Amino acid sequence: MKTVIAAATAAILGVGFASAQETVKTLYQGDVVNVTWENTMTITPESFADEVNVGDYISIGLVDATDVVEIKGNGVWLPGSILQRVDGKSEYRAYITSDMLAALKQYGMEICGASFGVNAVAIMNDGFQMPEGAIWGGYFWIDNWNTLELWKTAFDTYNGQRYLDINMEAGNSDYVLNVMTRFDDPEAVWSKSESTVKTASTATIDLKGIDVKESLADVNALLCQLNPEGGEPFNVTSIVLRGGDDTSTDTPEIDMADGAATVDVYNLQGIALRRNVNAADALVGMPQGIYIVNGRKHIVK
């Protein structure tokens, strides 16, 4: 059984949005719709045909929420949505990527979950800027061992991009980040923390040698596991694919005249970005910039 809702026109009230947030479009407001896995709630494609833009977010007002909320289109997770647990929460948010918007316009949105009520659905804007190439955007809080589970539909339009950038508000580069498709399976690891190029604002995973589509074929999501590692808690704000399959990075040779096999990589402020990495791979995947390696400046173009 499905409850199908077309777009409404009234303003949303009483959901507790901050004053800085703007209601772009109200899709539903009224009596509580009880949602279970068997009784879902659908917003029609026509509701997303206009006024909705990349960087806006879907806001779903929740009542007596338990377990999880999933948003789908055409029976599969909307690209750019993540697994969210909502026990006791009054709102679910999903920031709209370009792929998500295309799916919403084509299929609409089905709201699914174990047990909760929906009293409002709206498109909101709080000034969030979705980066170019983002397959997920928003705010995911990291205060301990937390895992962002990005549904694999985010990679449906993957076409060979070389790098996966995970952007954040860390303020330090000592956080732990592991990227994988399954826990406790070495063959499912895309990148371990010690092999990830990390700065205070971006962690870069080199996808060279990873069959992205094949790796995700038998799982539901990409798992991005993080820990502040003694630093302050922070938000992950976006996951971005960049660089084509044939993209080449002008990575300079590292002068190893002192015979060292491993090196540390620093920025111009003297902050260590990588430690004890293989010299030959020290700058692989690093964003454009100037780095200090083995006591010398190196430029990545």
N, C-alpha and C positions, 0 to 999 in steps of 0.2 A: 504494500500500500504506500502511495506517495501523496503528500500534500503539495500541490503545485501553486506557486505564488507568482503573479505578474507584478510589475513595478507599481509601487504606491507613490503618493505625492506628499504626504504629511511629513513634517519634521519629526526626527526622533527625539524623545524626551525621556529623562529619567534613567538613562543607561550609564551615566557617570563619566561622560567624556570631558576632557580638559577643555578650557576655553580657547586654547590655541588651535584646537582641532576644528576642521570645517566639514560640515555635512555636504558632500557633493551631490548625493542622490539617495533618497530613501527607497528601499526595495520592499520592505515590509515593516509594518508596525500594527500590533493588534493583540488579539487573544493569544495566549501561549499555545504554541504548536508543540505537542509532545513527540520527540524524535527517539526512535530506537533503530537498530539495524534493519528491522522489518518495516518500520514506518518512517520513511525519510521525508525530507522537505526539499522541494525543487523550486529554484528561481529560474524563470524562462530566459532563453537567449536574448529575447527582445529587450529585457531589462538592462542588458549591457551594451546595447547597440550604439548608444551615444552618451556623452558626458563623462564616461569612465576612461581614465588614463593610467598609463604605467606610472608607478610610484604612489598612486592612491592605495588605500587598503580596504579590504572587506571587513566589516565589523558585524559580528553576530552576537546579539544580546542573549545571555544564557540564564536559565532558571534551574536550580537543583541539578547542576551538572555533575556527572560522574565519568570517570574513565577518560575517553578520548573523543575528539571531534575530527572528522575527516571531511574534506570537501572534494567532490568529484565532478567530472564531466564525461558523458558518454560511458559511464561505468568504471572509469579509472581515475586515479588521483589527479587533480589539476596540477599541471607542471608549475613548479615554484612553491608548492605547498609542502609543509613538513608535518611529521607526527607531533601532535600537541596533546598533552594531558591536561584536563580541565577540571579536575575534582575541586569543587567548591568555588570555581571562578564564575564571574558574571559576564565575561566577554571573551570571545575568540577573535583573533586578528590574523589576516593573511595579506601581506603586501603584494601588489600586482606586478608581475614581470611581464615582458612582452609576449612570451609564450603562453602565460596564463590568460592574458587578455584575449589572445586569439582563440583560445579554447572556450572561454566564457561567451564570446560572441557567437561561436559556432554551436556550442552544446548547452549553454547555461550552467547552472551550478546545483548539485545535489548535496544537501547537508546530511551527513550520516554520523552515527555514533551509537554508543551503548544505551545511554539513558540521560536525557536532558530535555528541557523545554526551551523554545526559541520565542522571544517576545519582540525582537526587532532585527532587521537586517538592513545595513546601509553601506554605501560607499563613502569613505571618509578620506581626508587629507590632513596630514600634520607637518607638511614640508619636507618629508623624506625624499631624498634624491636617489633614484634607482640607478646604479652605475651601468654604463654601456656593457652589454654582454652578460649581465647578471642573470643567473638561473635561480637565484633566491635572494631576497632582500628582506630586511626587517630588523628586529632586535631579539637576540637570543642570549639570555643571561648565563654567564659562566661564573660560578662561585665555588665550585668544587669539581669533582669529576662529573661533567655534564656532556651529553651526546646529542648533537643536532642530527636528526634523522631526516634526510632530504629524500622524498619519494623519487624513485628512479625515472619517473616521467619528465623530470627536469632535463634529462639527457636525450629526450626523444629526437630533438633536432641537432644533436651533436654532430659536427661535420669535420672532426679532426683537429680541433684546437689543441695547441701544445701544452698550455699552462692552465692550472686551476688556482685562482687567487681566492683566499679566504681573508676578508677584510674585517677589522675589529677595532675596538677602542681600548686596546690593552694598556698602552702607556709603558710597556716593557716588553722585552723579547725573550723572557725566561719561561713563558708559558709552555705547557706540553700540548702537542697537537698530533693525533694519530688519525689517519684517514683509511677507511677499510670498507668492505662490503659485508663482512661477517666478523664477529668477535672470535678470538681464540683459534684463528685459522691463518697461519703465515702466508698461505697462497692468496688470501683475500685482501692483503694489505696493499694499498696504493702508496702510502708514505708513512714511515715512522717519524716520530718527532725529531730524532737526531739526524735524519736525512732530509728534513724539510728546511727550505730557505725561509727564515723567519726574521721579520723586523717587528717593531713595536706596533705597526698598523696593518701589516699584510704578511700572510704565510703563503708561499708559492709551492705548489706541487707540480713537478715535471711529469707530464703524462706520456712521455716518450716510452715506448715499450709496453704500455698498458692498453689492452683491447677493451676500451670503455664499455661498449655495448655488450660484449661477451661477458665481461666481469659482472655486469648487472643483470644478466639474463635470468638467473635462478634466485634472485633476492628481491626484496621490496624497496630497499633504500640504500643510499650511501650514508655511512656513519662517520661523522666528524666528532671525534672525542677530544675534549679539551679539559685543561686544569690550569688555574692561575699559577700553580707551583709557588705558593708563598707570596705572590704579588696581589694587588688589589683585584677584586672581581671586575668583570668587564662584559660588554656586549659584543657578540659577533654581529656584524651589520650587513654583510652580503657575501655571496659566493659567485665568482665571475669566471667565465671561460674566455681566454684570450689567445691570440696567436694561431695562425693557420698551420696546417700540416706541413706546409713547405716553408714556414717561417724560420729564418736562421738568425741567431743572435751572435753578434760579433763579440765572442768571449775571448779575452786576451790570454796568452800563455802566462803562467805564473813562474817567475824566476826562482828556481830552487837551488841556487848556487850553494846554499848552506847544507844541502843534502837532506833537509827535512821532508818526510813523506806526507805529513799532515800540516794543516795551517789553520789559523783563525782569520775570520773576515770581519773587518770593522768598517763603520761609516766614518765620515769626516769629523763627527763629533766624538769619536773614540769609543762608541758603543759597539760591543761585540754582537754581530749578527749571526755568525756561525762559529762553532768551535770544533777543533780537531777533525776537520773534514779532509777528505782526500784532495791533495793539491790540484790534481787534474780536473776535479769537479767543483772547485771552490766557488766559482762564479756562475756555474750553470744554472739557468733559470732565474737569475737575479734581475730585477727591474733595471732599466737604464739608470746609470748614475756612476758616481766615483766611489771606489772602495779602497781600503788599505789592506793589503795582503802581503805577508812576509816583509813588512816594513816599507812597502812601495805602493804608490797609487796605481790603480788600474781602472780603466774606463770601460763600462759595458754600454754599448751603443744600441 
